[in-house]
């Protein structure tokens, strides 16, 4: 096994230190003066090691410290720069009824009794407004909304855990709420790529609804397109309880399917042209379904894989994951602390890369037919690895999650393939989509039936209540120590996840 050298693992050290700097700044433990001090300290150590130290191992240790100090400093600076713009007029109008004018900059969200729009005002501040569902407005429209301006507040979840709603909105750049407002369109959208892609997305959802009964049509929209407002809340809660809520969250598997499908359809083109079209296709697909952290992480890793394939270089999946984390946090440093989806996506991918091969290799008693052994191995790895984090965040532990995942996950690729065919044919004619739609409906009915059956089992879900943050911290620190020891003593070959969530 190669030694643990800075040249080999420096990228992981620098990305981890950068994320640590953002984490410190997020909790206001360190600020801009601290960043300047750490940068100065790093420069002094670097100059001293370069001029005075000749022993290679000691110099490498000093260079590692330089990387840590400078990367932490960079993380602090990036977070401080990203702080949300303050609109003085809005700041002074909280609690009062005002009129705001802004452009719809995100895909509208449909609630049970309202329609939600994110408006960007002239100052750059974002306001989440909730108005009557009709008339409906579109992405890119400029609206005038009259209502009471409020600040978001934390609230208790059904499990009794305090949900930090202000931080949840802050990661999206949203500082204010305006609920039960009265909206008026003052300028229509002039058209854009994003707007066109959202229109295509709605057309697919409509095709699903015409070919497949509810709620299975909404479930297909969630699995295939990441639509999170097409399912009833009780079914979403059932999925959450039995541990399969991730199937309605867009993942690396969706991105892989799109990329490989495009390459297959364009097989008559040259290799580089086909790869370029695949890259363009997955970028457009990611924009259409919504650039959630899981989708962005999968998109970056998929693009890096395509670059490696085009340049005939080895795809280092662990480095790709590190670069994806760096790029995402560089774009939006709020992800580190305030986005559970970002955290969960990377934890699950880590489990797929480093832990699932260990389980798959040892589950020799499980058949390899239909990829069952890989499904079981990856399910065990991911479920065990994310359990402390999920227990801390939700306060619940699903004891039936493993079984439900094994029963459901093997058919999800078939659901995606048939669902895509159903939607495509449904855009032309509901009659053409009847056969694939009927089969897809049967598969989705099975998913719902299994979930509801296991959710009703006594003691299938344990309410853990409040769990200290030290529990997941100690667990993952212990895991990192174990991996470091394992790297030093054995040869680990990270796997390339085919369905990274």
N, C-alpha and C positions, 0 to 999 in steps of 0.2 A: 504494500500500500504506500502511495506517495505521502510524504511528510506533510504536515499541516503548515504550509508556507503562506506568507503574505501574498505572494504573486498569484497563488491558486485561489485563495479565499478572501483576498482584499475587497472584492466587489461586495461580498456578503457583509463584511465588517462595515464598509462605508455606508451601505444601504440601511443596515440595522441602526447605525449611529445617527443617520439622517432622520429615520423614523423616531428614534428616541428623542432627538432635539425637538421635533414637532410635538411629540407627546408632552414633553416638559412645558413647552410654550402654551399648549392647549389648556393646561391646568394653571397657567400663570406662575409656574414654579421658577421659570427663567424667562428673561426678556432681552431686549436689544443690548443693553449694557453687558449682560452675561455673554451674549454672542460675540461681542467685540473682544472681551477678555479671553474667551476660549480660542478665538482666532489668533490673538496675539500670542497666547501660550503655545499654540500649535506651531506658529512660525518660529518661536524661540527654540522649541525642542527640535524642529526640523533643521534649523541652522546649526545647532549644537551637535546633533548626530552627524551631520554632513562634514563638519570641520574637525571634530574631536574624536569620534568613535570609529575604530577600525575593525573591531570584531563583528562579524556578519550577523550573528544571532542577536547581539545587543542592539546593533543598528536597526535590525528589523523590528525589534520590540519598540524602539523609539519611533520608527516610521508608523507603526500600528497606532501608537498614541497620537501621532500627528493626524492620521486619518480620522480617528475617533473625535478629537477635539474640533477639527475643521468641519467634519460632517455634522456633528451636533450643532455647531454654530450656524451652518447653512440651514439646518432644519428650523432653528429658532427664527432666523431672518425670514425664511419663506412663510412661516405662519404669521409673523408680524405684518408682512407686506399684504397678506391675503385678508386681513381683517375687513369686515363688511363696511361699505360706505355708509355714512350717517347722513340721513336727510333731515336737516334741521326743522323743516316745516312739518314732516311726519312725526318727528320726535316730540315736537310740542303739541301735536294734535291727538296723541293717544288718549282714548276715552271720550273723544268728541266725534260728532258726525261731520264728515268732510267729503269732498269730491276729489277723486284721484283719476288721473288720465295716464294710461300706460299701454304697452303692447304685450300681447299674449306671447310669451317666450318659451312655454313648455306645452306638451300635449295636454289638452283639457282632460280632467278626471271626472267621471260620472259617479255620483253618490246616489243613495236611495231617494233623497229629497232635494238634492242640489247638484250643481255643476261647478267644479272648482277650476279656477284659472290663476296662473302665476303671471302677474303684471310687472313689467319693468318700467319704472318711471324715469324721468329725465335725469335725475341725480345718479341713477344706477342701482338704487335700492329696489328690492323685490317685495311685492305684497301678494299674499295668497288671498284671493277673494272667492267667496262662495255666494252664488246667486241662484235664482230659480233655473231649473233645467231647460226651460224654454222661454224665449228663443235660444237656440244653441249658437255659440260663436266658435270660430276656428283659430287654429294656430296662425299667428301673424296679424290677426285683427287688432286694431287700436280701439280700446274701450274707455268709456267714461263711467265710473262706478261711484254711487253715492251710498254711504253707510257709516257705521261706527267703527273707527279704527281701534284695534286692540293689540296687545302683546301676547304671544302664545304663552301658555302656562302648563306646567307639568300636571299629569293626572294619573289616577290609579288604574291599573289594568284589572281585568276580572280575576287574575291570580293574586291580586293584592300588592303588586309591585309598582313602584312609582316610575312612570315613564317620562323621561326628560324630553318633552315635546319641543321646547325651545331649541335644544341642541339638535334634535332631529331635523328641524326646519333650517337651522343655521347652516348645515352642511350643503343645503341647496341654495344658500345665499338669501334665504327668506327671513326677514326681520319682523314683519308685521302681518296681522290678520285683519280681514274685513269681511265679516259674516253677515248673511241675510241682506246683502246689498242689492241695489237696483242698478242694472247695467244697461248701457246703450252703446251700440257700435257707432263710432264716428269715422272710421276708415277701415275698409276691407283689406284683407291680406293681398299683397301684390304677387304672391306666389313665390315658392322657394322649394329647394330640394327636400328639406325636412317636411314641409307642408304636404308635398306630393307623396312622400313615403307614408305619412300618417294617413292620407286618403286611401292608399293601397291597403294599408293595415286594416282600416275600418271596413273596406270592401271584403277582405278575407273573413273578418269576424261576422259580417252579414251573411256571407256564403255558408259559414259554419252553422249559423242559427237557422237557415232555411233547410239545411240537410240533416241536422242532428238535433234531437230534442234537448231542452234545458233540463238539468244543469250541465249535462255532458258537453254541450256546445261551448259553454263558458269554460269548462275544464280544458277542452282542446285549445281554446284561445289562450289560456294561461300557459299550457305546455309548449305550444308552438310559437306564440308571439309575445309571451310575457304580459298579457293583459291581466291586470290584477283587480279590475273592477267589474268583471263579467261573472264572478262566482258569488253565490250567497255567503254571507258571513258565517252561518252555522257550518257550512261545508268546509270553508277555509279553516275554521276552528277545529273541525274534526281532523283535517290533514295535519294541523299543527300538533294536536294531541298524539297522533299515531306516528309522528316523525317523518312524514313525506311531504311537508310543505315545500320542500326544495324542488319538487317536480313542476311546480308552477312558477319557478324562478328560472329565467333564462340562464344557460350555463355554457360551458365550453363545448358540451356535446352538440348543442344547436349550431354553434359556430363551425364545428368540424363537419357536420352534415352539410351545411350550406357550401363550405369551401370544396369539399370532395364532390358534391353534386355538380357544381359549376365546372370543375376540372373534368369530370366525366362527360358532361354535355359538350365541352369544347375540346375534346380529345383530338380533333382534326387540326387544331392550331399547334404552333411550336410550343415547346415546354415553357419557355419564359413568358410567352403571351398568355398561355393558359393560367400560369401562376399569377400573372398580373391581373387577369380578369377575376380570378378567385379572390385576390386581395381586395379589389374594388367591390366585389359582391358582398363579402363579409363586412366591409365597412358600411355599405348602404343598409345591409340587413341589421347591423347593430344600431344604426341611427333610427331605423324604422321601429324596432322593438323597444327602444329606450336605452340610453347609455347608463344603465345601472352599474354599480361596481363590479358585479359578477360578470356582466357582459363585457365591460371595458377590460377587465383582467384577462378574460378569455380572448378578446380581440387582439390585445397586444401580444399575447403568447402565440396566437395563431399566425399573426403577421411575421413575428420573428421566425417561426417555423418555416413559413413560405420563403423568407429571405434566405434562410439556411439551405433550403432545398434548391433555390434558384442559383445560389453561389457554390453549391456542392460542398457545403461545410456541415460539420456535425452540429446537431441541435442539442444544446445543453439546457435541458428543461429547468434545472434548478436555477441557473443564471437567468433564464428567461423569466422565471417567477420573480426573482429579485429585481430585474429591470422593470417588470410590470408594476411592482409595488412602488418603485422609485418614481416612475413616470406618472402614476395615478396621484400620488401624494404631492408631487411637484405641481400638478395641475390643480388639485384641490386638497390642501393640507387638513381640511376638516374631516377627511375620511378616517384618519388614524384613530381618533377618539369617538367621533360622533356618528359613525356609520357602521351599524352592526352587520349589514350586508357585506361590506368590504372586509371586515374582520373574519366573518364566517367563511367567505369565499376563499380567503387565503389559508385559513386553517384546514378546510376540507381538501384544498389542493395539495398542501403539505402532506396530509395523510395519504392521498392518492400516490404521491411521488415516492415517499420514503417508507411508509408503513404497509400499504396494501401488498407490495411484492412479498413481504415477509409472510403475511397470512396466506396469500395465494399459493406460495411455494409449499406450505405445510398442510394445506387442505386437500391432501391426496385422496381422501375418501369421498370427496365431492366430484361428481361427474363434470367433465369438461364440455359436454354437449350443450349447445346453445349458449356457450359462454357462462354457464352456471357457476363454475368455480371462481371465475373472475368477479362475477356479481357478488357472490357470497363474501369473498375475500375483501373486496373494496368496501362493501357495506359494513363489515365488521370494523375495518380500519377507520373509516370515516365516522361511524356512529360512536365508537369509543373515544376518538380523538376530540370530537367537538362536544361530547357530553358535558364536561366541566363548564365550558363556555356557555352552552345553551341553558344548563341548570342555573348558572349565575344570572343570565339575562332574563330568563322567563320564570324561574322559580318552580318549574315542573320537570319531571323526569319520566320519559316514556319507556316503559318496560316491554312494550310490544313493538317498538320501532324497528328493531332488527328484523323480526319476522315479516312485518308488513312490507318493508323495503325489499326483502328477498322475493316476496310474492308479487310485487308490483313492478319493480325496476326492469325485469327481463322483457316486458311487453312494451315499455315506453318507446324504444326505437321504432317498433312496428306502428305504434300509435302516431308517432311523428311523421313517418313516411306516408301512411294512409291518410293522415290528416291533411298533409300538404296536397296530395292528389285530390282529396275531397274539396278543399278550398279552391284549387285551380280549376277543376271542372265545374264547381259551383258558380264561379264567376261567369261561366258561359251559360249553363243550364242546370237547374236543380235535378232534372231527370238524369243527366249524365253522372251526377255525383251520388245517385241513389245507392249503387252497389258498394263503393268504397265507404260512403257515409254510414251505411248500415253496419258494416264490419267494424268501423271505427267506434260507432255508438256502442256496440256490444263490448268492445274492449274497455271503453271508458266506464260503462256500467259496472263492469267487473272491478275496476279500480275503486269506484265509489262504494260498491257493496263491501269489498274487503275492508276498506277504511272504516266504514260505519259499524261493521260487525266487531272489529277489534276495539274500537273506541268504547263500545258498550261492555266490554269485559270488566268484571270487578277487579280493582287494584291494577288495572293495566297502565294507569298513569298515576304517578305519585306526585303530590304537591309538596315540594321541598321548602316552600316559603323563602325567607330571606337567606341567601348564601353569601358568605363573606367573599370579597374580591380576592382574598389570599388563597382561596381554594384553587381557582384556575391558575393563579400566578405560580403557586408552588408546583402544580401539575406540569405546566409548560416549561418552567425552569428545570425541573427534574428531567423532562423529556430532552431538552437541549443538552444537558450534561450527559445523558445516556447516548445521544447521537454522536456527540464529540468523542466520547470514549469508544464508541463503535467504529467511528471513522479511523481512529488511531490503531485499532486492533484488527479490523476486518476490512474487506473490500465491499463497499456499498455501491450498487449501480442504480441510481434513481430511475424510476420508470417514467415513461411518457404517458400521462393520463389521457385516455381516449374519451372520457366523459367527465372531465373535471368540473365540479360544481362550484 
